[in-house]
Amino acid sequence: MTDIHVPTMAELAAKGEAPDILFWVGCMGSYDERAQRITKDLCKILHHVGLKYAILGKEESCTGDPAKRAGNEFLFQMQAMTNIMTLDSYQIKKIVTACPHCFNTIKNEYPALGGNYTIIHHTQLIQDLIDEGKLKGEGGESFKGKKITYHDPCYLGRANGVYEAPRKALEALDADLTEMRHCKSNGLCCGAGGGQMFKEPERGKKDINVARMEEVIETGAKVVASSCPFCMTMLRDGVKHFDKEQEIDVLDIAEITARANGL
């Protein structure tokens, strides 16, 4: 697909228009080189199905999740209030994000500060688009029979109960979905949550992402499906730890869906 123009809210507002949905990109999706590929593929999907969307661009700031998890409630509230004022100035009602941390914070913590929005995770949107027949899971790379295992992000799964949407998106590709020992409500953290992404791990016998990758290897899966940019980083580091980069690929649900649809 050729490059597509991703409009900002400021651009649409200047024309007196409003999007069907706001794409909240998040810090990782904006600045992390690997996560930027997820951002691009989600934009391709939104463009492909004809959904009118926009981003905040330079007006978007961190949701405040890392600050809150690290114990700086004051900084979190400052960041949150700034975002809420921006969202409300554009009368935003519906938001989609590819980051479970952003999803959880906006969904569960912004309402207490006056920010009330309908927010969905990108795997939920993808599932809805598949159910509506707008995404077919064909026309591009075939995942039929390919052994895939899915890693449940903590802030999507255990914190918000979203387990089926990402799995249904994979099942639509006729892939061989195999579960790890720890999955769904018994899932295992990637090791980056709670602000851990930005600090060294505590001393112990084994890093969490290494333990998680051992479970991935047990399944014999060739692809680890993720739906969180933080998990993506930790899982890829786990693959490198075991020198499995030629054997195991780590892909986001949006990337897999985009590939399958030839986007």
Solvent accessible surface area in square Angstrom, and as a share of the most:
residue,aa,sasa,rsa
1,M,110,0.49
2,T,115,0.67
3,D,147,0.76
4,I,41,0.21
5,H,132,0.59
6,V,40,0.23
7,P,24,0.15
8,T,33,0.19
9,M,4,0.02
10,A,50,0.39
11,E,70,0.31
12,L,8,0.04
13,A,51,0.39
14,A,92,0.71
15,K,135,0.57
16,G,72,0.69
17,E,69,0.31
18,A,72,0.56
19,P,23,0.14
20,D,84,0.43
21,I,5,0.03
22,L,1,0.00
23,F,1,0.00
24,W,1,0.00
25,V,18,0.10
26,G,4,0.04
27,C,55,0.33
28,M,23,0.10
29,G,8,0.08
30,S,44,0.29
31,Y,183,0.70
32,D,41,0.21
33,E,141,0.63
34,R,23,0.08
35,A,2,0.02
36,Q,60,0.27
37,R,115,0.42
38,I,5,0.02
39,T,23,0.13
40,K,125,0.53
41,D,21,0.11
42,L,0,0.00
43,C,7,0.04
44,K,54,0.23
45,I,0,0.00
46,L,0,0.00
47,H,95,0.43
48,H,87,0.39
49,V,25,0.14
50,G,64,0.62
51,L,43,0.21
52,K,80,0.34
53,Y,12,0.04
54,A,0,0.00
55,I,31,0.16
56,L,4,0.02
57,G,30,0.29
58,K,211,0.90
59,E,77,0.35
60,E,31,0.14
61,S,46,0.30
62,C,29,0.17
63,T,3,0.02
64,G,0,0.00
65,D,7,0.03
66,P,35,0.22
67,A,12,0.09
68,K,52,0.22
69,R,65,0.24
70,A,81,0.63
71,G,63,0.61
72,N,70,0.36
73,E,73,0.33
74,F,149,0.62
75,L,65,0.32
76,F,4,0.02
77,Q,71,0.32
78,M,95,0.43
79,Q,42,0.19
80,A,0,0.00
81,M,78,0.35
82,T,69,0.40
83,N,1,0.01
84,I,8,0.04
85,M,124,0.55
86,T,21,0.12
87,L,0,0.00
88,D,72,0.37
89,S,82,0.53
90,Y,48,0.18
91,Q,146,0.65
92,I,10,0.05
93,K,149,0.63
94,K,83,0.35
95,I,0,0.00
96,V,0,0.00
97,T,0,0.00
98,A,10,0.08
99,C,6,0.04
100,P,0,0.00
101,H,14,0.06
102,C,10,0.06
103,F,3,0.01
104,N,12,0.06
105,T,0,0.00
106,I,1,0.01
107,K,86,0.37
108,N,71,0.36
109,E,35,0.16
110,Y,0,0.00
111,P,53,0.33
112,A,96,0.75
113,L,42,0.21
114,G,46,0.44
115,G,0,0.00
116,N,104,0.53
117,Y,30,0.11
118,T,79,0.46
119,I,13,0.07
120,I,28,0.14
121,H,0,0.00
122,H,0,0.00
123,T,0,0.00
124,Q,47,0.21
125,L,12,0.06
126,I,0,0.00
127,Q,33,0.15
128,D,64,0.33
129,L,6,0.03
130,I,36,0.18
131,D,103,0.53
132,E,106,0.48
133,G,30,0.29
134,K,100,0.42
135,L,2,0.01
136,K,129,0.55
137,G,20,0.19
138,E,119,0.53
139,G,79,0.76
140,G,37,0.36
141,E,71,0.32
142,S,86,0.56
143,F,5,0.02
144,K,148,0.63
145,G,54,0.52
146,K,74,0.31
147,K,73,0.31
148,I,0,0.00
149,T,0,0.00
150,Y,0,0.00
151,H,0,0.00
152,D,5,0.03
153,P,3,0.02
154,C,33,0.19
155,Y,37,0.14
156,L,0,0.00
157,G,0,0.00
158,R,122,0.45
159,A,55,0.42
160,N,30,0.15
161,G,49,0.47
162,V,15,0.08
163,Y,39,0.15
164,E,85,0.38
165,A,7,0.05
166,P,0,0.00
167,R,6,0.02
168,K,95,0.40
169,A,2,0.02
170,L,1,0.01
171,E,100,0.45
172,A,44,0.34
173,L,14,0.07
174,D,84,0.43
175,A,16,0.13
176,D,62,0.32
177,L,41,0.20
178,T,31,0.18
179,E,67,0.30
180,M,5,0.02
181,R,153,0.56
182,H,58,0.26
183,C,29,0.18
184,K,74,0.31
185,S,84,0.54
186,N,92,0.47
187,G,8,0.08
188,L,49,0.24
189,C,33,0.20
190,C,7,0.04
191,G,13,0.13
192,A,2,0.01
193,G,16,0.15
194,G,36,0.35
195,G,16,0.15
196,Q,54,0.24
197,M,48,0.21
198,F,133,0.55
199,K,103,0.44
200,E,146,0.65
201,P,75,0.47
202,E,119,0.53
203,R,244,0.89
204,G,70,0.67
205,K,212,0.90
206,K,108,0.46
207,D,68,0.35
208,I,81,0.41
209,N,13,0.07
210,V,17,0.10
211,A,30,0.23
212,R,0,0.00
213,M,0,0.00
214,E,59,0.27
215,E,5,0.02
216,V,0,0.00
217,I,59,0.30
218,E,107,0.48
219,T,23,0.13
220,G,40,0.38
221,A,4,0.03
222,K,107,0.46
223,V,3,0.02
224,V,0,0.00
225,A,0,0.00
226,S,0,0.00
227,S,0,0.00
228,C,1,0.00
229,P,8,0.05
230,F,17,0.07
231,C,5,0.03
232,M,2,0.01
233,T,36,0.21
234,M,34,0.15
235,L,0,0.00
236,R,78,0.29
237,D,62,0.32
238,G,0,0.00
239,V,5,0.03
240,K,92,0.39
241,H,112,0.50
242,F,60,0.25
243,D,118,0.61
244,K,50,0.21
245,E,99,0.44
246,Q,176,0.78
247,E,91,0.41
248,I,13,0.07
249,D,63,0.33
250,V,7,0.04
251,L,3,0.01
252,D,0,0.00
253,I,1,0.01
254,A,0,0.00
255,E,5,0.02
256,I,1,0.00
257,T,3,0.02
258,A,1,0.01
259,R,88,0.32
260,A,1,0.01
261,N,16,0.08
262,G,46,0.44
263,L,33,0.16
